[in-house]
């Protein structure tokens, strides 16, 4: 139930959650009913044992992108450019591999991840103030992941280019412009971008596999895409400014949907300008997350209740930790249920178009009623005779014509797949002209190795790894199986049996 904040309980729960999810240290701040609450637990570095405090600085990673988008929107409101201004108009030197994209890509494309430009160029261009300028020059070879504007694909490179636009229009380095446009006007005392500034505070160290990461942070050229370090309270203050007019005259313009996210089950349903847009129980949610080298950040905003939550962590199972904390906290604060994490179904999904259910009588023996249907179905799938069809389908005749299962499902499937593999290999040996790859070699061993692992796992454990996401039908079929059709269908039928 929604209610008042109990500081003691909230601090205790944060400590319990970081222990449960093996997070070395975490810091939490949230705005609720006009008041900011701050909590911290754990350590900043497991080797030094320095305690995490609410003033500790963590890397907020890609949450930085919302700050860079805000810088652009401040320039838009000043009339320096529009969202539909071509990038090349502001940066004549800008190039990517596709000359048409070079001419047509706009600022809106950059801020909504719809440019299609390959976004994973992490290039160290030095520590100088020209590092972002040099990064943009290196973008000339970036190819397209998809045509311009047709969908959304996450693009770090696009936001670094946006940072260069800020530099060109302000005449200052991105770090300096950030301070003058956002940090100083909001009075943020614990928000920095350069390591020499972070060193003046308690700075968190990222952790990988429970140990300090081999490097503290990313290269300076990635600044506009993910280099801000801050305490959670400063991030909350930044987001709070987006609920009013303290920073932008119309911050809601950044919440306007620009594109549907192809996979709406992870980050959110749509992308705005910088912000990720979602809906929980009919309430608008704007958010953004971030990850660097062993550190993770998450920022959520519920505009209708003016609730803002920021949690920063330095390792462990951060995604599960963030979700567990949000689930508890939003229910406690405003009675809002966080959508559960998308997972595979608890039981195998049966495809009625490809299988006939095998019934079991009260005495535990298989019901014979579906036997003729199973045999007929198997024959239609390409088996040579009803007897071979029944054999492949896992039944055999017994006394009095009664049929029963040969083996437990996992063992049966393992044996069938094993026979498929042996048959394929024999055919490859005796018919090399048909079974060989067009380049003159047998098909890659990789096509056999997953199936061999499937055979071993099913036989040893008496179960089928299909229920854990394994699918023989995803394997490349050999030319022999493609030509004859019998072997591939036998393997698929075995898997279909298990999915009943």
Secondary structure, 3 states (H helix, E strand, C coil): CCCCCCHHHHHHHHHHHHHHCCCCEEEEEEEECCEEEEEEEEECCCCCCCECCCCCEEECHHHHHHHHHHHHHHHHHCCCCCCCCEHHHHCCCCCCCCHHHHHHCEHHHHHCCCCCECCCCCCCCCCCCCHHHHHHHHHHHCCECCCCCCCCCCCHHHHHHHHHHHHHHHCCCHHHHHHHHHHHHHCCCCEECCHHHHCCCCECCCEECCEECCCCCCCHHHHHHHCCEECHHHHHHHHHHCCCCCCCCCHHHHHCCCEECCCCCCCCCEECCCCEEEEECCEEEEEEEEECCCCEEEEEEEHHHCEEEEEEECCCCHHHHHHHHHHHHHHHHHCCCCCCCCCCCCCCCCCCCCCCCCCECCCCCECCCCHHHHHHHHHHCCCCCHHHHHHHCCEEECHHHCEEECCCHHHHHHHHHHHHHHHHHHHHHHCHHHHECCCCCECCCHHHHHHHHHHHHHHHHCCCHHHHCCCHHHCCCCHHHHHHCHHHHHHHHHHHHHCC
